[in-house]
Each structure stands twice: as C-alpha cells, then as structure tokens.
Amino acid sequence: MTEIKLEELSNEELLKREKMVKSVTYTLAGMLFVLFALSMFLTFKKGFTPLTVIPIALMPIVLANLGSIKKIQAERKLRGL
C-alpha cells in the first residue's frame, strides 16, 4: 500500500483526512475500551477467554493512527491552517 504524502494534498484534502482519521481513531479507541472492559468482566466471571487478548492486539492500530494525527497537525501548522 502506498503512503500518501501530506505535502502533496490540498488544504481541503488535508482537513478532510484529519477529520476522517480522528473520527476513526477515537471510535476504534472507544470500542477497544468497551471490549477490554467486557473481556475483563468475563475473565472475572468465567476465567480467561481469548477475547481478552483482542483489545491488546489491536492497540497498535490506535497508536499508529495517533501518530498520523500528529503528522497531519504538524502539516496544518506548517501551512498555517
């Protein structure tokens, strides 16, 4: 998959990408938090389940997206948006 260079995006495309990445990241983080809480509840009720590992395994996606948000914000600041 090719990396989109932020410098090549127009101002509108950059703002649209930032909005999209933020909404996806925060939604994923919220869902992972709920999944983690439910898996902890199940762990205490029934013992260890494979469901407990899923939120931990998907956390790097959230961290990578947070890095993308920081890069986009840096580009916005560079452009003065």
Sequence and secondary structure as in RCSB ss.txt:
>XXXX:A:sequence
MTEIKLEELSNEELLKREKMVKSVTYTLAGMLFVLFALSMFLTFKKGFTPLTVIPIALMPIVLANLGSIKKIQAE
RKLRGL
>XXXX:A:secstr
     GGGS HHHHHHHHHHHHHHHHHHHHHHHHHHHHHHHHHHHH   GGGHHHHHHHHHHHHHHHHHHHHHHH
HHHHT 
